Amino acid sequence: MTCAIRWFKAGGDIYRLNRHRGHISVKMTEIYLFVLTADELDPVLHVGTEAGIEAP
């Protein structure tokens, strides 16, 4: 879990982490989001948009 939290805080996106961890669904990866502040959460959830950097 610590690795996933560090990943998000460093700007990593949820879809890449999902693939890396081998989760079947992104819902499984979302369990790590509870520790993020609103400012940290925003870029994680806007991947593939103008605010994000990579499409899923």
NORUR-V496109 format. One record per residue. RES is the residue in three letters. OMEGA is omega in whole degrees, 0 to 359 (NA if undefined). BURIAL is b if it has 16 or more other C-alpha atoms within 10 Angstrom, else e. Layout:
BEGIN
res:RES omega:OMEGA burial:BURIAL
res:RES omega:OMEGA burial:BURIAL
END
This chain:
BEGIN
res:MET omega:181 burial:e
res:THR omega:180 burial:e
res:CYS omega:180 burial:e
res:ALA omega:180 burial:b
res:ILE omega:177 burial:e
res:ARG omega:179 burial:e
res:TRP omega:181 burial:e
res:PHE omega:182 burial:b
res:LYS omega:178 burial:b
res:ALA omega:177 burial:e
res:GLY omega:178 burial:e
res:GLY omega:182 burial:b
res:ASP omega:187 burial:b
res:ILE omega:183 burial:b
res:TYR omega:177 burial:b
res:ARG omega:179 burial:e
res:LEU omega:177 burial:b
res:ASN omega:179 burial:b
res:ARG omega:181 burial:e
res:HIS omega:182 burial:e
res:ARG omega:179 burial:e
res:GLY omega:179 burial:e
res:HIS omega:180 burial:e
res:ILE omega:183 burial:e
res:SER omega:176 burial:e
res:VAL omega:176 burial:e
res:LYS omega:179 burial:e
res:MET omega:181 burial:e
res:THR omega:182 burial:b
res:GLU omega:181 burial:e
res:ILE omega:181 burial:e
res:TYR omega:186 burial:b
res:LEU omega:186 burial:b
res:PHE omega:183 burial:e
res:VAL omega:184 burial:e
res:LEU omega:173 burial:e
res:THR omega:179 burial:e
res:ALA omega:180 burial:e
res:ASP omega:179 burial:e
res:GLU omega:183 burial:e
res:LEU omega:184 burial:b
res:ASP omega:181 burial:e
res:PRO omega:180 burial:b
res:VAL omega:184 burial:b
res:LEU omega:181 burial:b
res:HIS omega:177 burial:b
res:VAL omega:179 burial:b
res:GLY omega:176 burial:e
res:THR omega:178 burial:e
res:GLU omega:180 burial:e
res:ALA omega:182 burial:e
res:GLY omega:184 burial:e
res:ILE omega:182 burial:e
res:GLU omega:176 burial:e
res:ALA omega:180 burial:e
res:PRO omega:NA burial:e
END
